[in-house]
Amino acid sequence: YMAAPAMQQPSFLLANLKMDSTTKPFLQCCQELVKVIDDYPSKELHLIFPWLVESVFGSLDGVIMGWNLRFLQACSNEYNIVMDFLNPSGPMMKLVYKLQAEEYKYEIPVSFLPGPVKVSIQEGVLPDCPLLNNKLHFPLSGLQTLSLALNPFEYYMFMFASSLITPKVTMLSWQHVSSLDSAYFVLVDTYLKYFLPTEGSVPPSPFTYKRGSSTYFLIPLAPSVPFAGYGIHSTSLLKRHISHQPSVTADPAAQEIWRSEALLQVFVEMWLHHYSLEMYQKLQSPQVKEPFTPTEEHVLVVRLLVKHLHAFSCSLKPEQVSSSAHSHTSPLEELKRVVVQRFVQQKLYVFLQHCFGHWPLDASFRVVAWVGYIQPWRYTGEKTNPQTDQNKGVPEKWSLFVQENLLMYTKLFQGFLNRVVRTDLVNVKNALMVFRVAKVFAQPNLSEIIQKGEQLFLEPEHVLHHRQHRCFLTPGHGGSFLSARQPVVTDGVFRVKSHVYGLEGQDCQYKQMFGTELRSTVLKLIQIIDQARQTAKKISDQSVEVAANNSFMSWFGMGSPDLNYTFNGGEVDDTGACVKTHEFLERSLDYLCQIFRLNAGQLSQLMATLGSGQDDGNSKQLPDCVQGENGLILTDLGRMQVINGLRRFEIEYQGDPALQPIRSYENAILVRLFFKISSLVNERFGGHMDALCSRPDFLGQLGRHYLASPEAMADGRRRSPETRLTVERNRRPRLSLRMLASYRTLLMLLLLYLFGALFSFGPMSSTLLILTGGFAYGLLSCPVWR
């Protein structure tokens, strides 16, 4: 194993630079750094390099903030200075190349590696990652204090990639900056275009490397594991470490792209490899705590990486695509051919599965880099019109890509459906998200290609046992992606099964995208979308009426001053036109019918079935719920109806009617007085009231009419959920005199007394007549006569 580095001597240059960084302006510090990099020898620069990298990107533990590249915007004065300094052809990279020529090493503690890699190393197993080959430093204290010895370029890119995922204490004013305009995002894009160019080759380094400074292309490939043997135990750490010693022969042509492969390895490991396949399977259970939660900024950078890798791969020359030309390709062309499948696919799939299962149910899910990955034909460099491109469909040559990424289409689409049925589709951003996904899968030929891939997977397996020696040689079971050529697998059945079993395991239960079970889910989604469309249409029509009324009343200075009162239900679609929510949902319905081959008759029948279960007052209908011990409980369908505003409970008072808040049409003194009188009567004669109301004869009917609460008389009318205790309390017979405290009742009694005075009736006679009339009215309205 590697020996421990010698004790470093103190550097006066480092001490001076540290002091200047705290006392001098930023521009002056950068200018002095440029001069130091140009003038000083590698021996001195070697001592300041770790401090300088940490000062720029921050420390791995998040204590040192660095230059805050993630929050540095173009409007800042330091932006251009930083970009010039960190440019691939700038002073910082010149320092990296200068140190790279001398084979200096810099240590990274294993504890700062992604979770699966760290756990694997601490358990004594070398992870399947070429980045770690021959770079582990074994201390005498044991495996818990392991570290990686990286060359300057690897160390620089490691610190750069880590700064994206390292938690840092940020200022409140930085929380609302745009991630797409930050210096960090622009630098990622710049590094990808420079080291993974779509045109030309990687610019050579200005310095000459010594032999063996980079070993990506030197490491021989070990035999791979086919899908039938997926999940076997890895070899021990010491054996793997010895077996990966670099050979003495090197392909000079491969020296051109070792930086490209190193950069890609670092980005993929640090940004995607946070969930192992075993961890992904455990995370299906809600009891397992999430080991890592990506941020929106993190996902945006991953999306940028995926898009560029597709563009990089699609820039492969047509004559190099065929297998007969593989032996004559340059290393860069070979990298283009294998980059997506062997660098990204497995780690991105597990990463996306985690996002689908744990991302919040809001419109921010649009940033997840899923739709971009499953459309590599968009990055071929051909300029096309979105309208004509949609009609042209997916070329047949991409069927191989779809087969090798079948789960990216089918399994993740099912996960998307599970999210959509729980999402507020009346929200225009969510409606736009559904529209875009449906539009992608509705491209001509795509559903047929996916269905053909599923049919290949469902082929019988008895013929595959004789082909298990024909396996994929992945970087997961070897070193470089660019070593000796592997045999080409032409059997589509074997290809699809290897892909599915390799990602999901041999015991996976595959659910067909075009099977009966998922079809029922799609039909349910169509109903939800149609309900949300109707709700959005009503809201849109109401907003138009409100806007028209405000426009008319504004002539008289009486318009609504609240600009937020109107409903802004528009969003820009892919063509740049402003489209409202219900229009997005209508188009989504059309696309779903195209994908799953639903004709107009089936859709009309489905909508008719949906409409038959609804009355004209749909907004007044209760959400779907079941009766529980403590009242009504919403079902999943009921929650969806409440979320989308399709149905609702009518909120009303459910306590003791006598304890309701005093209304404006009631006299507060009389309300309190009559409540005390009623309470005394109910407390004294409550037992007699119960006995009277429990009688089955005429007197019982009359007692229940006068003494029972109005809520008890409304049989089956339940507008909102209430507990069993509330129901029982409201059904107890009691006397309530609160109606006599109403100003309306008092006015009516006053008029009756005045009317009696006109006919020479005294107060007692009028009172007796009023009571007699009220009793007669009660007799006539009693249920016994109905």
C-alpha positions in Angstrom: 0.0 0.0 0.0 1.0 3.6 -0.3 3.3 5.1 2.2 2.4 8.1 4.3 3.6 11.4 3.0 6.5 13.1 4.6 6.0 16.0 7.1 5.6 19.2 5.2 7.8 22.2 6.0 6.2 25.6 6.8 5.7 27.9 3.9 6.3 31.6 4.2 4.5 32.1 0.9 1.4 30.4 2.3 1.5 32.6 5.4 1.8 35.8 3.3 -1.1 34.8 1.1 -3.3 34.0 4.0 -2.6 37.4 5.5 -3.2 39.2 2.2 -6.5 37.4 1.7 -7.8 39.0 4.9 -6.4 42.6 4.4 -6.4 43.3 0.7 -9.2 43.8 -1.8 -10.4 40.8 -3.8 -9.1 42.0 -7.1 -5.7 42.7 -5.8 -5.5 39.2 -4.2 -6.4 37.5 -7.5 -3.8 39.6 -9.3 -1.1 38.6 -6.8 -2.2 34.9 -7.1 -1.7 35.0 -10.8 1.8 36.4 -10.4 2.6 33.8 -7.8 1.4 31.0 -10.1 3.5 32.3 -13.0 6.7 33.0 -11.0 7.1 30.4 -8.3 8.3 26.8 -8.8 6.1 23.7 -8.3 7.7 22.9 -5.0 6.4 26.2 -3.4 3.1 26.0 -5.2 2.5 22.5 -4.0 2.3 23.8 -0.4 -0.3 26.5 -1.1 -2.5 24.5 -3.4 -4.8 22.8 -0.8 -5.3 26.1 1.0 -6.1 27.9 -2.3 -8.6 25.3 -3.5 -10.3 25.4 -0.1 -10.4 29.2 -0.1 -12.2 29.1 -3.5 -14.6 26.2 -3.0 -14.9 26.0 0.8 -14.0 23.2 3.1 -15.5 19.8 3.0 -17.0 20.2 6.4 -18.8 23.5 5.4 -17.0 25.6 8.0 -15.0 27.7 5.4 -17.4 29.3 2.9 -15.0 30.0 0.1 -16.0 32.4 -2.7 -19.7 31.3 -2.6 -19.8 30.4 -6.2 -23.3 29.1 -5.9 -24.6 32.5 -4.9 -22.4 34.7 -7.0 -24.4 36.3 -9.8 -23.3 38.1 -13.0 -24.4 41.5 -11.5 -21.7 41.2 -8.9 -18.4 43.1 -9.2 -16.4 40.0 -8.5 -18.2 37.8 -11.1 -15.9 38.4 -14.0 -12.8 38.2 -11.9 -13.8 34.8 -10.5 -14.7 33.5 -14.0 -11.4 34.6 -15.5 -9.5 33.0 -12.6 -11.3 29.7 -12.7 -11.7 29.4 -16.5 -10.3 26.1 -18.0 -7.6 28.1 -19.6 -7.2 30.4 -16.6 -4.5 30.8 -13.8 -6.1 28.2 -11.5 -6.1 25.5 -14.1 -2.5 26.5 -15.1 -1.5 25.8 -11.4 -3.2 22.4 -11.6 -1.3 21.4 -14.7 1.9 22.7 -13.3 1.5 20.5 -10.2 0.2 17.6 -12.3 3.5 17.4 -14.2 5.3 16.6 -10.9 3.0 13.9 -9.6 2.0 15.5 -6.3 -0.8 13.9 -4.3 -3.4 15.4 -2.1 -5.5 13.5 0.5 -9.2 13.5 0.8 -10.7 11.7 3.9 -12.9 8.8 3.0 -15.5 10.1 5.4 -16.3 12.9 2.9 -17.1 10.5 0.1 -20.8 9.6 -0.8 -22.5 7.2 1.5 -22.4 4.0 -0.4 -18.7 4.5 -1.3 -17.8 5.3 2.2 -19.6 2.4 3.8 -18.1 0.0 1.2 -14.6 1.1 2.0 -15.1 1.0 5.7 -16.4 -2.5 5.4 -13.1 -3.5 3.6 -14.5 -3.8 0.1 -13.2 -1.6 -2.8 -16.2 0.0 -4.5 -16.7 -0.5 -8.2 -15.3 2.9 -9.1 -12.2 3.5 -11.3 -11.7 6.8 -9.6 -10.6 5.0 -6.4 -8.3 2.5 -8.1 -4.7 2.6 -6.7 -5.6 5.8 -4.7 -6.4 4.5 -1.3 -4.0 5.4 1.5 -3.9 2.7 4.2 -2.9 4.2 7.6 -1.6 2.0 10.4 -4.6 3.1 12.6 -7.1 1.1 10.6 -9.8 1.4 7.9 -11.8 4.1 9.8 -9.1 6.8 9.0 -8.7 5.9 5.3 -8.0 8.7 2.8 -7.7 9.0 -1.0 -4.5 10.3 -2.5 -5.6 12.2 -5.6 -3.5 14.0 -8.2 -4.0 17.8 -8.5 -6.6 17.6 -11.3 -8.7 15.0 -9.5 -8.3 17.0 -6.2 -9.4 20.2 -7.8 -12.5 18.7 -9.5 -13.4 16.7 -6.3 -13.4 19.9 -4.3 -15.4 21.7 -7.0 -18.0 19.0 -7.2 -18.3 18.7 -3.4 -19.0 22.3 -2.9 -22.4 21.8 -4.5 -23.6 19.2 -2.0 -21.7 20.5 1.1 -24.2 22.2 3.6 -23.1 25.7 4.3 -24.4 28.5 6.5 -25.8 31.0 4.0 -27.1 34.6 4.4 -30.9 35.1 4.1 -30.4 37.4 1.1 -28.8 34.6 -0.8 -31.8 32.3 -0.6 -33.6 33.9 -3.6 -30.8 34.0 -6.2 -31.2 32.1 -9.5 -29.2 28.9 -9.5 -29.1 29.0 -13.4 -27.3 32.3 -13.4 -24.8 31.5 -10.6 -21.1 31.4 -11.2 -21.1 27.7 -10.1 -23.7 26.7 -12.7 -21.9 28.6 -15.5 -18.5 27.0 -14.5 -20.1 23.5 -14.6 -21.3 24.2 -18.1 -17.9 25.6 -19.1 -15.9 22.6 -17.8 -18.3 20.2 -19.5 -18.0 21.9 -22.8 -14.2 22.2 -22.5 -13.3 18.7 -21.3 -16.2 16.9 -23.1 -16.3 18.8 -26.4 -19.0 18.1 -28.9 -16.8 19.4 -31.7 -13.0 18.9 -32.0 -10.8 17.4 -29.3 -9.8 18.3 -25.8 -7.2 21.0 -25.8 -3.8 19.6 -24.7 -2.2 20.5 -21.4 0.6 23.1 -21.6 2.8 20.8 -19.4 4.1 17.3 -20.1 3.1 14.6 -17.6 5.4 12.0 -16.3 4.5 8.4 -17.2 1.9 6.9 -14.9 0.5 10.2 -13.7 -3.0 9.1 -14.7 -4.1 5.5 -14.8 -7.7 5.6 -16.0 -6.8 4.1 -19.4 -4.2 1.7 -18.0 -6.4 -0.5 -15.7 -7.4 -3.8 -17.3 -11.0 -4.8 -17.3 -12.0 -7.7 -15.1 -14.8 -10.2 -16.2 -18.2 -8.7 -15.7 -21.2 -10.1 -14.0 -24.3 -11.0 -16.1 -27.8 -10.3 -14.9 -28.1 -13.9 -13.8 -25.3 -13.4 -11.3 -26.2 -9.9 -10.2 -25.6 -9.1 -6.6 -22.6 -11.4 -5.9 -20.2 -10.3 -3.2 -17.3 -8.1 -4.1 -13.7 -9.2 -3.6 -11.7 -8.0 -0.6 -10.2 -4.6 -0.5 -6.6 -5.8 -0.4 -7.0 -8.2 -3.3 -8.8 -5.6 -5.4 -6.2 -3.0 -4.5 -3.4 -5.3 -5.6 -5.2 -6.5 -8.8 -5.6 -2.9 -9.9 -2.0 -1.9 -10.0 -1.4 -0.1 -13.3 0.5 -1.7 -16.1 3.7 -0.2 -17.5 2.3 0.1 -21.0 0.1 3.0 -22.0 -1.7 4.0 -25.1 -0.4 7.5 -25.9 -3.6 8.4 -27.7 -5.6 7.8 -24.5 -3.5 10.4 -22.7 -5.6 13.0 -24.6 -8.8 12.3 -22.6 -7.8 11.2 -19.2 -8.9 14.5 -17.8 -12.3 14.1 -19.5 -12.8 10.7 -17.9 -11.5 11.9 -14.5 -13.9 14.9 -14.5 -16.8 12.7 -15.5 -16.0 10.1 -12.8 -15.8 12.8 -10.1 -19.1 14.5 -11.2 -21.0 11.2 -11.4 -19.7 9.9 -8.1 -20.2 13.1 -6.1 -23.6 14.1 -7.6 -25.3 10.8 -8.3 -23.8 8.0 -6.2 -25.6 8.8 -3.0 -27.9 5.7 -3.1 -26.7 2.2 -3.7 -29.1 -0.3 -5.3 -29.6 -2.1 -2.0 -30.3 1.3 -0.3 -32.8 2.2 -3.1 -34.7 -1.1 -2.4 -34.7 -0.4 1.4 -35.9 3.2 0.8 -39.2 1.8 -0.6 -40.1 1.4 3.1 -41.0 4.6 4.9 -39.3 3.4 8.1 -35.9 3.8 6.5 -34.4 7.3 7.1 -33.2 9.2 4.0 -29.4 9.3 4.0 -29.3 12.2 1.6 -31.8 14.7 0.2 -30.9 16.6 -3.0 -31.7 20.3 -3.3 -33.3 21.9 -6.3 -30.0 23.4 -7.2 -28.3 20.0 -7.1 -31.0 18.6 -9.4 -30.6 21.5 -11.8 -26.8 20.7 -12.1 -27.6 17.0 -12.7 -30.0 18.0 -15.4 -27.3 20.1 -17.0 -24.9 17.2 -16.8 -27.4 14.8 -18.4 -28.2 17.2 -21.3 -24.5 17.8 -22.1 -23.7 14.1 -22.0 -26.4 13.4 -24.5 -25.1 16.2 -26.7 -21.6 14.8 -26.3 -22.7 11.3 -27.2 -24.8 12.4 -30.1 -21.8 14.2 -31.6 -20.3 10.8 -32.5 -19.4 10.6 -36.1 -21.9 8.5 -38.1 -19.1 6.3 -39.5 -18.0 5.4 -35.9 -21.4 4.2 -34.8 -21.2 0.8 -36.5 -19.3 -2.0 -34.7 -17.0 -2.6 -37.6 -15.3 0.8 -37.1 -14.7 0.5 -33.4 -11.2 -0.7 -33.7 -10.2 2.5 -35.5 -11.9 5.0 -33.3 -10.0 7.6 -31.3 -10.3 7.5 -27.5 -12.6 10.6 -27.5 -14.9 9.0 -30.0 -14.9 5.8 -28.0 -15.8 7.8 -24.9 -18.7 9.4 -26.8 -20.0 5.9 -27.7 -20.2 4.5 -24.2 -20.5 7.6 -21.9 -24.2 7.6 -21.2 -24.9 3.9 -20.7 -21.8 3.0 -18.6 -21.1 6.2 -16.7 -24.5 7.5 -15.8 -27.4 5.0 -16.3 -27.5 3.0 -13.1 -26.6 5.8 -10.7 -29.0 8.2 -12.3 -31.8 5.6 -12.2 -31.5 5.1 -8.5 -31.1 8.9 -8.0 -34.3 9.6 -9.9 -36.2 6.8 -8.1 -35.3 8.6 -4.8 -36.5 11.9 -6.2 -39.8 10.4 -7.4 -40.5 8.9 -4.0 -39.4 11.8 -1.8 -39.7 15.1 -3.7 -42.5 17.4 -2.5 -45.8 17.2 -4.3 -45.4 20.7 -6.0 -44.4 22.2 -9.2 -40.7 22.2 -8.3 -40.6 18.6 -9.5 -40.2 19.9 -13.0 -36.5 20.4 -12.4 -35.9 16.6 -12.0 -33.8 15.5 -15.0 -36.0 12.7 -16.2 -37.7 13.9 -19.4 -34.4 15.2 -20.6 -32.6 11.8 -20.2 -35.3 9.8 -22.1 -35.1 12.1 -25.2 -31.5 11.8 -26.4 -32.7 12.6 -30.0 -33.3 16.2 -28.9 -29.5 16.7 -28.6 -28.4 15.5 -32.1 -27.5 19.1 -33.0 -30.1 19.3 -35.8 -32.1 22.4 -35.8 -35.8 21.5 -35.9 -39.1 23.2 -35.5 -41.0 21.9 -32.4 -44.2 21.5 -34.3 -42.6 19.5 -37.2 -40.4 17.6 -34.8 -43.5 16.5 -32.8 -45.1 15.2 -35.9 -42.0 13.5 -37.2 -41.7 11.2 -34.2 -38.9 9.2 -32.8 -36.5 7.6 -35.4 -36.3 3.9 -35.3 -32.5 4.0 -34.6 -33.2 5.0 -31.0 -35.0 1.8 -30.3 -31.8 0.3 -29.0 -31.4 3.2 -26.5 -35.0 2.7 -25.3 -34.5 -1.0 -24.8 -31.3 -0.4 -22.8 -33.1 2.2 -20.7 -36.5 0.5 -20.5 -37.1 1.2 -16.8 -36.4 4.9 -17.3 -39.5 4.9 -19.4 -41.8 2.4 -17.8 -41.0 2.3 -14.1 -40.5 6.1 -13.8 -43.6 6.8 -15.8 -45.5 4.7 -13.2 -43.9 6.7 -10.4 -44.9 9.9 -12.2 -48.6 8.7 -12.4 -48.5 8.0 -8.6 -47.4 11.5 -8.0 -49.9 13.2 -10.4 -53.0 11.6 -8.8 -52.0 13.3 -5.5 -51.1 16.7 -7.0 -53.2 19.8 -7.3 -53.8 19.9 -11.1 -55.8 23.1 -10.9 -52.4 24.8 -10.3 -51.2 25.9 -13.7 -47.6 24.9 -13.1 -48.6 21.3 -12.2 -50.9 21.2 -15.2 -48.0 22.4 -17.4 -45.8 19.6 -15.9 -48.4 16.9 -16.8 -48.8 18.4 -20.3 -45.0 18.2 -21.0 -44.6 14.6 -19.8 -47.7 13.5 -21.8 -46.4 15.3 -24.8 -43.0 13.5 -24.6 -44.6 10.0 -24.4 -47.1 10.9 -27.2 -44.4 11.4 -29.8 -45.1 9.1 -32.7 -43.4 5.7 -32.6 -42.2 6.1 -28.9 -45.1 4.1 -27.3 -44.6 1.4 -30.0 -40.9 1.2 -29.3 -41.5 1.0 -25.5 -44.1 -1.7 -26.0 -41.7 -3.7 -28.1 -39.1 -3.5 -25.4 -41.6 -4.8 -22.9 -42.4 -7.7 -25.2 -38.7 -8.6 -25.4 -38.5 -8.6 -21.6 -41.5 -10.9 -21.3 -39.9 -13.5 -23.7 -39.3 -16.9 -22.0 -35.9 -17.3 -20.3 -35.1 -20.9 -21.1 -32.9 -19.8 -24.0 -30.9 -17.3 -21.9 -29.1 -19.8 -19.7 -26.9 -20.9 -22.6 -25.9 -17.2 -23.2 -24.8 -16.2 -19.7 -21.2 -16.0 -20.9 -22.3 -13.1 -23.2 -22.3 -10.4 -20.6 -21.9 -6.7 -20.5 -18.5 -5.5 -19.4 -19.4 -2.5 -17.2 -17.2 -0.2 -15.3 -18.8 -1.6 -12.2 -16.6 -4.7 -12.6 -13.4 -3.4 -14.1 -11.4 -0.2 -14.4 -11.6 2.1 -17.3 -14.5 2.4 -19.7 -12.0 2.6 -22.5 -9.9 -0.5 -22.2 -10.0 -3.5 -24.5 -13.1 -3.9 -26.6 -16.0 -5.9 -25.3 -18.2 -8.3 -27.3 -21.3 -6.7 -28.8 -24.6 -8.1 -27.5 -27.0 -8.3 -30.3 -29.7 -10.3 -28.7 -32.5 -7.8 -27.8 -34.1 -10.2 -25.3 -30.9 -10.6 -23.4 -30.2 -6.9 -23.5 -33.5 -5.9 -22.0 -33.4 -8.6 -19.3 -29.9 -7.6 -18.4 -30.9 -4.0 -18.0 -34.0 -4.8 -15.9 -32.5 -7.4 -13.7 -29.3 -5.4 -13.3 -31.2 -2.4 -11.8 -34.1 -4.1 -10.0 -32.7 -7.5 -9.1 -33.7 -10.9 -10.3 -36.7 -11.1 -7.9 -38.3 -7.9 -9.2 -42.0 -7.9 -10.2 -42.1 -6.0 -13.4 -45.4 -4.1 -14.0 -46.1 -3.4 -17.7 -46.6 0.1 -18.8 -49.3 -1.1 -21.2 -50.7 -3.7 -19.0 -54.2 -3.9 -17.5 -53.2 -2.8 -14.0 -51.5 0.4 -15.2 -54.3 1.1 -17.7 -56.8 1.3 -14.9 -54.5 3.9 -13.2 -54.4 5.9 -16.4 -58.2 5.8 -16.6 -58.4 7.1 -13.1 -55.9 9.8 -13.9 -58.0 10.8 -17.0 -61.0 11.3 -14.7 -59.0 13.4 -12.3 -57.6 15.5 -15.1 -61.1 16.1 -16.5 -62.5 17.1 -13.1 -59.6 19.5 -12.6 -60.1 20.8 -16.1 -63.8 21.6 -15.3 -62.8 23.3 -12.1 -60.0 25.4 -13.8 -62.5 26.4 -16.5 -65.0 27.7 -14.0 -62.3 29.6 -12.2 -61.0 31.1 -15.5 -64.5 32.1 -16.5 -65.1 33.8 -13.1 -61.8 35.6 -13.4 -62.9 37.0 -16.8 -66.2 38.2 -15.4 -64.4 39.8 -12.4 -61.9 41.5 -14.7 -64.7 42.8 -16.9 -66.6 44.2 -14.0 -63.5 45.9 -12.6 -62.8 47.3 -16.0 -66.3 48.8 -16.2 -66.4 50.1 -12.6 -62.9 51.6 -13.0 -64.5 54.3 -15.1 -66.3 55.5 -12.0 -63.3 55.0 -9.7 -64.9 52.0 -8.1 -62.8 49.1 -9.4 -61.1 46.7 -7.1 -57.7 47.9 -6.0 -56.5 44.4 -5.3 -54.5 43.3 -8.3 -54.3 39.7 -6.9 -58.0 39.3 -7.0 -58.1 38.2 -10.5 -57.0 34.6 -11.4 -53.8 34.4 -13.4 -54.2 31.0 -14.9 -51.8 31.3 -17.8 -48.4 29.8 -18.5 -46.1 29.8 -21.5 -46.0 26.5 -23.4 -43.2 25.1 -25.5 -44.1 27.3 -28.5 -44.0 30.5 -26.4 -47.8 31.1 -26.4 -49.7 31.8 -23.2 -52.0 28.9 -22.4 -54.5 28.6 -19.6 -54.7 25.7 -17.1 -57.8 24.0 -18.6 -56.2 24.2 -22.0 -53.0 22.4 -20.8 -55.3 19.7 -19.2 -57.3 19.3 -22.4 -54.1 18.7 -24.4 -52.9 16.3 -21.7 -56.1 14.3 -22.1 -55.5 14.1 -25.9 -51.9 13.0 -25.4 -52.9 10.3 -22.9 -55.5 9.0 -25.3 -52.8 8.8 -28.0 -50.3 7.0 -25.8 -52.7 4.3 -24.5 -54.8 4.2 -27.7 -58.1 5.4 -26.3 -60.5 6.4 -29.0 -63.1 9.2 -28.8 -65.9 6.7 -28.0 -64.0 5.2 -25.0 -63.2 8.7 -23.7 -66.8 9.9 -24.1 -68.0 6.8 -22.3 -65.5 7.4 -19.5 -66.6 11.0 -19.1 -70.2 10.0 -19.2 -69.6 7.5 -16.4 -67.9 10.2 -14.4 -70.7 12.6 -15.0 -73.4 10.1 -14.1 -72.0 9.9 -10.5 -72.3 13.6 -10.1 -75.4 15.8 -9.6 -75.8 19.4 -10.9 -74.5 20.8 -7.6 -71.2 18.9 -7.8 -69.5 21.6 -5.7 -72.0 20.9 -2.9 -71.5 17.1 -3.0 -69.4 15.6 -0.1 -65.9 14.2 -0.9 -65.6 10.5 -1.0 -65.2 9.2 2.6 -66.0 6.3 4.9 -67.5 6.1 8.3 -65.1 5.6 11.1 -65.3 5.3 14.9 -64.8 9.0 15.4 -66.7 10.3 12.3 -66.0 10.4 8.5 -62.6 9.6 7.2 -61.4 10.8 3.7 -60.4 8.1 1.2 -57.6 8.6 -1.3 -60.1 9.7 -3.9 -61.7 12.1 -1.4 -58.3 13.7 -0.6 -57.7 14.2 -4.4 -61.2 15.8 -4.7 -60.5 18.2 -1.8 -57.0 19.0 -3.1 -58.3 19.8 -6.6 -61.3 21.8 -5.3 -63.7 19.3 -6.9 -65.7 18.7 -3.7 -65.7 20.1 -0.2 -67.3 19.9 3.2 -69.6 22.8 4.1 -68.0 24.3 7.1 -70.7 24.9 9.8 -71.0 25.0 13.5 -71.3 21.6 15.1 -71.3 22.4 18.8 -74.2 23.1 21.2 -76.5 25.5 19.2 -77.1 27.5 22.4 -73.4 28.2 22.7 -72.9 29.7 19.3 -71.3 33.2 19.2 -73.8 36.0 19.6 -74.9 37.3 16.2 -75.4 40.9 15.2 -79.2 40.3 14.9 -79.4 39.1 18.5 -79.6 41.0 21.8 -76.6 39.9 23.9 -78.3 40.5 27.2 -81.4 38.4 26.3 -79.2 35.6 24.8 -77.3 35.2 28.1 -80.5 35.5 30.1 -82.4 32.9 28.1 -79.4 30.6 28.1 -79.4 30.6 32.0 -83.2 29.9 32.0 -82.9 27.1 29.5 -79.9 25.6 31.4 -81.9 25.5 34.6 -84.9 23.9 32.9 -82.7 21.3 31.1 -80.8 20.5 34.2 -83.9 20.1 36.3 -86.2 18.3 33.8 -83.6 16.7 31.5 -84.6 13.1 32.6 -88.3 13.8 31.9 -87.4 15.2 28.5 -85.5 12.1 27.6 -88.4 9.9 28.7 -90.9 12.0 26.8 -88.9 12.0 23.6 -88.2 8.2 23.8 -92.0 7.4 23.7 -93.2 6.0 20.4 -96.7 7.5 20.6 -98.0 10.9 19.6 -96.7 12.7 22.7 -93.2 11.3 21.9 -93.4 12.7 18.4 -94.5 16.1 19.7 -91.8 16.1 22.3 -89.1 15.4 19.8 -90.4 18.1 17.5 -90.3 20.8 20.2 -87.3 19.7 22.3 -84.9 17.9 19.9 -82.3 20.1 18.1 -82.7 20.9 14.4 -79.6 18.9 13.6 -81.3 15.8 14.9 -84.3 16.3 12.7 -82.1 16.5 9.5 -81.9 12.7 8.9 -79.0 11.9 6.7 -78.0 15.5 6.0 -74.3 15.5 6.9 -72.3 18.3 5.3 -69.1 18.0 7.3 -67.4 15.4 9.4 -68.2 15.2 13.1 -67.2 12.9 15.9 -69.6 10.4 17.5 -69.5 12.4 20.8 -70.6 15.5 18.9 -73.5 13.6 17.2 -74.7 12.1 20.6 -74.6 15.5 22.3 -76.5 17.3 19.6 -79.2 14.6 19.6 -80.1 15.0 23.3 -83.5 16.7 23.7 -83.3 20.1 25.4 -85.2 23.3 25.6 -83.7 26.4 23.8 -85.2 29.9 24.2 -82.5 31.6 22.2 -84.8 32.3 19.3 -86.6 34.8 21.6 -83.5 36.9 21.8 -83.6 37.6 18.0 -84.5 41.1 17.0 -86.7 39.7 14.3 -88.7 37.6 16.9 -88.9 40.5 19.2 -90.3 42.7 16.4 -92.8 40.1 15.4 -94.0 39.7 19.0 -94.3 43.5 19.3 -96.4 43.6 16.1 -98.6 40.8 17.4 -99.2 42.6 20.7 -100.0 45.9 18.9 -102.4 43.9 16.6 -104.1 42.4 19.7 -104.4 45.9 21.3 -106.3 47.1 18.2 -108.9 44.4 19.0 -109.0 45.3 22.7 -107.0 42.3 23.8 -104.9 42.7 27.0 -101.3 41.5 27.5 -102.4 38.3 29.1 -105.0 37.5 26.4 -102.5 38.3 23.7 -99.8 36.1 25.3 -102.3 33.2 25.6 -103.4 33.6 21.9 -99.7 33.7 20.8 -98.9 30.5 22.7 -102.0 28.8 21.4 -101.2 29.7 17.8 -97.6 28.5 18.2 -98.8 25.2 19.7 -101.3 24.7 16.9 -98.6 25.4 14.3 -96.4 22.8 16.0 -99.1 20.2 15.9 -99.7 20.8 12.1 -96.0 20.6 11.3 -95.3 17.6 13.5 -94.1 14.5 11.5 -96.9 12.4 12.8 -99.3 14.1 10.4 -97.1 13.6 7.4 
